[in-house]
Amino acid sequence: MVSFFFFYSFLCFVLLISLCYCSSFDHYLCSPTEASALLQFKQSFKVKSEYSSCYTSFPKTKSWNESRDCCTWDGVTCDMLNGNVIGLDLSCSQLCGTIHLNSSLFQLHHLHTLNLDNNHFNYLQSHITLAD
């Protein structure tokens, strides 16, 4: 009976520690600088449903707002260790506009993947290359 009590106590302790450890990841992971850059990028486009050729298109940027961690926004992937934005998938997001050379997109220094497929960009202002 005593061993059962110790086992149960140990199990409760492990559960408590794991809950505390997991809840520490519930805090905002995305840096304010990267969230601001993404919101500025969002503001540079219009969302127009007639400009999508995708069967399952929806404006992913609609979920982007300051009240939520940008790592939880649709289309945004973050490095779970440090919260840096490493991926942006805005394919089929009904975006319409122009990507300028001074786009806030270039403030995402840790970005590894970018998918802007099936949107309607008027043109890219000059030639843009992404390199590591």
N, C-alpha and C positions, 0 to 999 in steps of 0.2 A: 504494500500500500504506500509506503514511504517512497519507494522508487517511482511509483506512478505519479506521486505529487511532484517530485523533482523533475521527472520527464515533462509533465504538464507545465510546470513553471518555466523550464527551459524552452519549451515550444512557444509559450506566450512571449518570453523575452525575445526570441528570434523573430517572431512575428512583429513585435513592437519595433525592433531595430529595423527590420526590412521596410515597414511602413514609414518610419522616419526617413530612411535613406531614399525611398522612392518619392516621398513628398518633397524632398529637397530639389527634385527635378521639375516640379510643377511651377517653379518661378520662371520669370521671363528669361529666355535663353538668348534671344536675338538682341544684338546691340542696338541701342537707339539710333546710331549712325546708319546702320544697314536698314532698319525699319524706315527711317526717313528717306533714304535713297529709293527704296521700293515704292513708297507712297508718292514721291516725286515722279518716278517712272510711270506709275499708274495715272497720274494727273496729265501726263503728256499725250495721252491717247483718248479717243472716244470709243465707246462700245456700241457697235451696230450689228444687230443680229443678221442683217441681210448680207454681211460680208464674210460669212462663214460657210465653207463648203463641207463641213464635218457633220456627220449624222448626230453625234452626241456633243455638240458644242454648247458651252455655257461660259459666261464671263467669269473666269476664275478670280479676277481682281475684285469682284464684288464682295468677297469675304475679307478683303484687306481693310483694316481700320486700326486705329491707334489703341483701341481697348483690348485687343488680343495680341498675343505674342506672334511676331511675324513667322516664327517657325511653325505655327499652326495654320497659316494661310494656305489656301488652295494654290497648288503649283510651286510652292516654296519648299526646298529641302535644306535642312541645316545639319551641320556636323554636331552630333549629339554630345561630343566632349566639350566643345567650346562655344557652340551656338552660332558659329559663322554660317552665313548663307553660302552653300556650295552648289546648289542646283536651282534652276528656275525653268519650269515647264509651263509656258503659257500658250501651248498649242491649242488651236480651236477655241480661243478665248474671245473671238469677235472683236479684236482690237483693230482700230483704224487710225492711221496717222503716220508720222515720220520719226525715225530714230536719228537724232542729231548727234554730232560729234561730242557735244558737252552733256550728253545724256547721263543722268544719275546712275544709270546701269553700270557705268564704268567706275563707280565708287564701291562696287561689290568686289573687293580685291581677292576674295577667296572663292569666287565663282568658278566652278569647273565645268558645269554643263548648262547649256542654254538652249531651249527649244521654243522658237517663235513660229513654228510651222502653222500653216492654214489660218493666217490672219490677213489683213489687208493693209500693207504698208505702202504708202505712196512711192517712196524711194528712200534709200539710205543716203544721208547727206555725206557724200564722199565715201571712199572705200574704208570699211571697218574690218579689222582682223582681231581676233582674240588669241592671245598666246600666253603660255605659262611663263 
